[in-house]
Amino acid sequence: MKNIKLTIEYDGRRYLGWQRLGNSDKTIQGKIESILSQMTGEKIEIIGSGRTDAGTHARGQVANFKTESDLSEVEMLSFLNRYLPNDIVIKAVEEVGERFHARYNAIGKQYSYYVWNDTIPTAFYRHHSFYVPQKLDLLEMEKAAEKLLGTHDFIGFSALKKTKKSTVRTIKEIRLEKEGSMLHFTFIGDGFLHKMIRILTGTLLEIGMGKLDMQVIEEVLVKKVRQDAGETVPASGLFLDQVFYE
């Protein structure tokens, strides 16, 4: 039995997210499993490093699956990219150890969020960024981002209600870089809660617009009230860049 690791790139705008849905074939997981099952003649179920929401994109999603197939890694890569829709691409196929688990073995992730910040919208990046015409105070946003670094309970910056699972996460780095009209946020941490990056980005943007004061960061971390944070920005600007393993 082989354990195969996939590194996956996809444009999420046509899909209902990563996770397979019983009544729909419009998921990334479902599309890949269908082609893998055709390729191997087996019923294949893949394990992703985590879910991405409807409309979210990925440059480096990771998944693994078990198979008895004797196809080589090169043959698998060729078959998958020939028959998958052209908005889902397998970047790498690698046989890994039997105990590798794409979700449980992940130790961190990097995400990007893109904002088109100009008085004139963009025709080319409209499906892969969030349009913000207002002027932004980047220095104020960078100062606010520093307050998010470290280990905190981020439930107030998530779409979660109550949960028995821990909502404590560690953010190691947040970078803001502007090139022309495109503002690029980078988030690196040990994991992120449901819609957490989209809410963090929305909060930082509202601070940059002057709609929220920087002290809202500490207030939400202490009081854990979602309504006190900024808006949830659209999924269109969000990319899963990389999943980190030991």
ZILINCOR-V146021 format. One record per pair of residues at least 12 apart in sequence whose ideal C-beta (glycine too) atoms are under 7 Angstrom apart, sorted by the first residue. I is the first residue (numbers start at 1). J is the second residue. D is the distance in whole Angstrom. If there is no record, write none. Layout:
I&J&D + I&J&D
//
This chain:
1&66&5 + 1&68&6 + 2&66&7 + 2&67&5 + 2&95&6 + 3&64&6 + 3&66&6 + 3&95&7 + 3&96&5 + 3&97&7 + 3&98&5 + 3&100&6 + 4&64&6 + 4&65&6 + 4&67&6 + 4&93&6 + 4&95&6 + 5&62&7 + 5&64&5 + 5&94&5 + 5&96&5 + 5&100&6 + 6&62&7 + 6&63&5 + 6&64&7 + 6&90&6 + 6&93&6 + 7&60&6 + 7&62&6 + 7&91&5 + 7&92&4 + 8&58&6 + 8&61&4 + 8&63&6 + 8&88&7 + 8&90&6 + 8&91&7 + 9&58&6 + 9&59&5 + 9&89&5 + 9&91&5 + 10&28&6 + 10&57&6 + 10&58&5 + 10&61&7 + 10&87&6 + 10&88&5 + 11&57&6 + 11&87&4 + 12&52&6 + 12&55&5 + 12&56&5 + 12&57&5 + 13&55&6 + 13&127&5 + 13&236&7 + 14&26&7 + 14&87&6 + 15&27&6 + 15&28&6 + 15&54&7 + 16&54&5 + 17&51&6 + 17&52&6 + 17&53&5 + 17&54&5 + 18&48&6 + 18&51&5 + 18&52&5 + 19&51&5 + 20&33&7 + 28&88&6 + 29&46&6 + 29&48&6 + 31&84&6 + 31&85&6 + 31&88&6 + 32&46&6 + 32&84&7 + 32&88&7 + 33&45&6 + 33&46&6 + 35&80&6 + 35&83&5 + 35&84&5 + 36&65&6 + 39&76&7 + 39&79&5 + 40&67&5 + 40&69&4 + 42&67&6 + 42&68&7 + 44&65&5 + 44&67&7 + 45&65&7 + 46&63&4 + 46&64&7 + 46&65&4 + 47&63&6 + 47&64&5 + 47&101&6 + 47&102&5 + 47&103&6 + 48&61&6 + 48&63&5 + 48&102&6 + 48&103&7 + 49&61&6 + 49&62&4 + 49&63&7 + 49&102&5 + 49&103&6 + 49&106&5 + 49&243&4 + 50&103&6 + 52&240&6 + 53&195&7 + 53&235&5 + 54&235&6 + 55&235&3 + 55&236&6 + 56&235&5 + 56&238&5 + 57&128&7 + 57&238&7 + 57&239&5 + 58&239&6 + 58&240&4 + 59&239&6 + 59&240&7 + 59&241&5 + 60&240&6 + 60&241&6 + 60&242&4 + 60&243&6 + 61&240&6 + 62&102&5 + 62&243&4 + 63&102&5 + 64&96&7 + 64&100&6 + 64&101&7 + 64&102&5 + 73&93&4 + 73&94&6 + 73&95&6 + 76&93&5 + 77&90&6 + 77&93&4 + 105&245&6 + 106&243&5 + 106&244&7 + 106&245&6 + 107&190&7 + 107&244&5 + 107&245&6 + 107&246&6 + 108&188&7 + 108&189&6 + 108&190&5 + 108&244&4 + 109&189&7 + 109&191&7 + 109&192&7 + 109&240&7 + 109&242&7 + 109&243&5 + 109&244&7 + 110&186&7 + 110&188&5 + 110&241&4 + 110&242&4 + 111&187&5 + 111&192&7 + 111&197&5 + 111&238&6 + 111&239&7 + 111&240&6 + 111&241&6 + 112&184&6 + 112&185&7 + 112&186&6 + 112&239&5 + 112&241&5 + 113&185&4 + 113&197&6 + 113&201&5 + 113&237&5 + 113&238&5 + 114&128&6 + 114&129&4 + 114&182&6 + 114&184&6 + 114&237&5 + 115&129&6 + 115&130&5 + 115&132&5 + 115&183&4 + 115&205&7 + 115&237&6 + 116&129&4 + 116&131&5 + 116&181&6 + 116&182&6 + 117&132&5 + 117&136&6 + 117&181&6 + 117&183&5 + 118&133&7 + 118&181&4 + 119&133&5 + 127&236&6 + 128&236&6 + 128&237&7 + 129&182&7 + 129&236&7 + 129&237&5 + 130&233&5 + 130&234&5 + 130&236&6 + 130&237&4 + 132&205&6 + 134&209&5 + 136&205&7 + 136&208&4 + 136&209&6 + 137&208&5 + 138&176&6 + 138&178&7 + 138&208&7 + 140&207&6 + 140&208&6 + 140&214&7 + 141&176&6 + 141&204&5 + 141&207&6 + 141&208&4 + 142&176&6 + 143&214&6 + 144&204&6 + 144&207&5 + 144&214&5 + 144&217&6 + 145&174&4 + 145&176&7 + 145&204&6 + 147&217&4 + 147&218&6 + 148&171&6 + 148&174&6 + 148&200&6 + 148&217&6 + 149&171&5 + 149&174&7 + 150&170&7 + 150&171&7 + 151&168&6 + 151&170&4 + 152&168&7 + 152&221&5 + 153&167&5 + 153&168&5 + 153&224&6 + 154&167&6 + 154&169&5 + 154&193&6 + 154&196&6 + 155&167&4 + 155&193&7 + 155&224&5 + 156&220&4 + 156&221&7 + 156&223&7 + 156&224&4 + 156&225&6 + 156&226&6 + 156&228&7 + 156&229&6 + 157&196&5 + 157&199&5 + 157&200&6 + 157&220&6 + 157&229&6 + 158&193&4 + 158&194&5 + 158&195&6 + 158&196&5 + 158&199&7 + 159&194&5 + 159&195&4 + 160&193&6 + 160&194&5 + 167&193&6 + 169&189&6 + 169&190&6 + 169&191&5 + 169&192&6 + 169&193&7 + 170&189&6 + 170&190&5 + 171&187&7 + 171&189&4 + 172&188&5 + 172&189&6 + 173&186&7 + 173&188&4 + 174&186&7 + 174&187&6 + 185&201&6 + 195&232&6 + 197&238&6 + 198&232&5 + 198&233&5 + 198&235&7 + 198&238&6 + 199&229&6 + 199&230&7 + 199&232&5 + 201&233&5 + 202&230&4 + 202&231&4 + 202&232&6 + 202&233&4 + 203&216&7 + 203&229&5 + 203&230&3 + 205&230&7 + 205&233&7 + 206&230&4 + 206&231&7 + 212&230&6 + 216&228&6 + 216&229&7
//
